[in-house]
Amino acid sequence: MSNKTSPWSKDWYKEHDPIYIATDCIIFGFDEGILKLLVFKRRVEPQKGAYSLIGSFVKLNESVTDAAKRVLEEITGLKNVFMEELRTYNEVMRDPGYRCISIGQYALIRISDYDNELVEKHGAIWYPFNELPELVLDHDIMVKDALTRLRRKARYQPIGFELLPEKFTIPQLQNLYEAIYQKQMDSRNFRKKVLSFGVLIKLNEKDKLSSKKGAFLYKFDYDKYQQLVASGINFEV
């Protein structure tokens, strides 16, 4: 069978209005105990100069997922980071520039890992989550949806480890979860709970930046985590 498109089908496609497909990336980072979001000032109309999520139109030769990965790498220089599709935003008037459907993707990165020069080159800014400026279009809704998803996922999976350095302390881990949920947690109960999962490897090293005595450093045991996921364990903190 020929792979060529028939003249009939080409004419049929031309009879329908074109619609743009875009992807917008909600990029979370964690730095010095603060949950942050990567935004930039929009360089094109409509709403040029207003704060926006990082995004792009999807090219004809790429999937939506590949487009989101391209955007993330172009802005931060990072590959192979945690990224997940959020949902489709398809309100007719969501973009006053043209009829455009956007598929939201949220990503989690360690701020210490990103390429600072690339971020500055694109005019991107890390904003503390509780100090975010108003964003263009429906981007505020996307951010709200992404935070809801992050909180829900963090209740049942140790997703927060994607935001921490390779080696971390229990207090740093607790700070992360408190930043995600925007509430204080009891230190003793938190430590007992996270250690009970058996997915942390205690190292013979200490972080002495916060005190002379120091706190032991840990690493995340991905292999053990996968085994426990397969057995159906609940990681709710």
N, C-alpha and C positions, 0 to 999 in steps of 0.2 A: 504494500500500500504506500502511495506517495505521501511524503511529509509536507508537501507544499499546500498552503492554504488556498482554497478555491476562491474564484472571484466572487461567488455568491456570498461566502462567509465574510469576506472583506467588506462588501457593501453593507452587510447586515450589521457589522460592528460600527461602521461609519454613521449609521442611523441613530446611534445612541450617544448621549452626552458623555464626554470624558470626565472622569473624576480622579483627582490626585490622591495618592496614598502616601502617608508620611509615618514616621515613627518618632516618638518623643521619649527621651531617656530621663528617668527620675534617678539621679545618681546620689546615693547616700554614702557618706564617709563618717569616720569617727576619729576625733582628734582631741587629746587632752581632756577626756571625759565628756566631750560635747558631740552630739549627733549633728551632722551638717549636711547641707544639700548644695550641689554644684549648679549654679545658674549663670546666665550671662545677659548682657544688654543686647537686645535684638537689633540687628544691623540693616534690616529691610522692612519695608512697609508691608502690611499695616502694623501700626503701633511700634514704629522704629524708635529705639532708645529705651523701651520699656523692658523690664526684667522677664526672662523667659527660660524655660527648660532648654536643654541641648537636644536638637533634633535635626531631621533631614527628610527630604522626599526619598521614597524608595526608588532605586533605579530599575530599569526594565530587566536587567540581567542579575538581580539579586533578590533574595527572600527578605521578608521583614526582619527576621532575626539577624541575617547577615548585615542588613543596613544598620541595625542598632549596634552591632559589634564594630562596624566601620566607624560610626560616630564616636563611640567610646574610645577607640584606639586613636582616632584623629585628635581628640581633645586631651586625653590623659596619657596616651602612649601605652596603655595597658591592654593585654590580651588574656584570654582564658580566666576571666573573673566571673563571679556569680552574677548571672542575669536571668531574669524570668519575665515572661509576657504577663502584663497586667490585665488589660482588657481593651476593647475597641471603643473609640470615641467618635460617634457618627452623627451628632446633631447637625441638622441641615445648615444652620447659621453659625456653627462653631468657629469658622474662620471667615471673616468678612472679605478676604482677598479672593477666594474662589472656593468652590465645593471641594472639601478635602476631608478625608477620613484619616484618623490617626490611630495607630496601635501603640499604646503605652508599654514601655519596658522599664522595669526598675532594676538597678544594679547596686551591688554592695562592694565597696573597695576600701582598702586601707589607705588613708590619705598619705601616709609616709611612703607608699609605693609609687605614687603617680609622678609624672614628669611635670615639674612646676613650670618650666619654660614653655611647654606646649599649652598649658592652661592659661598662662599670662598672654601668650601669643593670640589666643582666641578670645581674650577679654573675659574669661570665665572667673567666677568668684565663689569661694566656699562661704556660705552663710550658715551661722548657727540656726538650728531648726526653729527655735522659738523667737528668732529675729528676722524671719523671712519677709522680704518685700512682697507687695502684691504682684502676681505674675499675669502675663497676657493670656488672652483667649480663655480656654478651660483648663489651663495648666494648674491652677490652684486645686481644682477638683482631682486632677491626676495625682498630685502630691498627697492629698488627703487619702485617696484610694490606696496609694502605694504604702503609706504609713500604716493604714489599717491592715493591709496584707502582711507587712513586715511584722507587726505585732502578733497577728494570728499565727504566722509561721514560726516566730520565735518561741511561742508557747509550746510547740510540739517538736521542734527541731533545733539543734544548737546552731542556728543560722548566724548567730552573732559572731562566731569565730571568723567569719569572712571579713569582719571589720577590725579585728585585733591584729597586732603584730604576731609573728610566729611564736614568740615566747611572751607570756603575759602572767600577771598575778591574779589571784582570786578577786582582790579589790578592783582591779582594772576590769575584769569580766563583769563584776557587779555594777560598776559605773556604766558600762555599756547597756546592760539591761535596764537600769534606771533611766538612762537617756532615751531608750526606745519607748518605754512605758510612761516616761515623765512622772515617776513616783519613786519614793524611797522604799528600800527593801531592808528587812532585818538581816544584818551581816551574818549572824550565826546560822540562821535557818537557810540563807542562800548558800553558804559554804557547804553545809551538810547535804543540801539537795544536789548541788552540781557534782560533788564528789561521789555521791551515791550512784550516779550514772555510769561511772567507770570509764569515761571517755577522755579523761585528763591524765597526762603523763607528768608526774612530778619530777623536776630536774634538780640536780645538785648545784643549783645556782640561785642567787638571790638578787632582787632589785633593791638597792639601798638608797635610791633617790628620795624616797618619801620618809625614811627613818633610818637610824643607825643600825637597829636590829635587822631591818630589811624584811622582805616578804619573798617566799619561795616562788620561783618561776615554774610555769607549766607549759606543756604543748598539747595540742588537740590530737587525739588518736583517731584518725579517719577510718582505719581498718576496723577498729572495735566499734565505731559508730555504725558502719555499714552492717556489721553483724547484728547489732542490736535493732537497727531499723528492720532488718529481715525477720526478726523475731517478734516485731510488733510493739516494742517498748514505747512508752509515752515519756517525752522529755520535758513535760510542763514544769516550769520554774515558778 
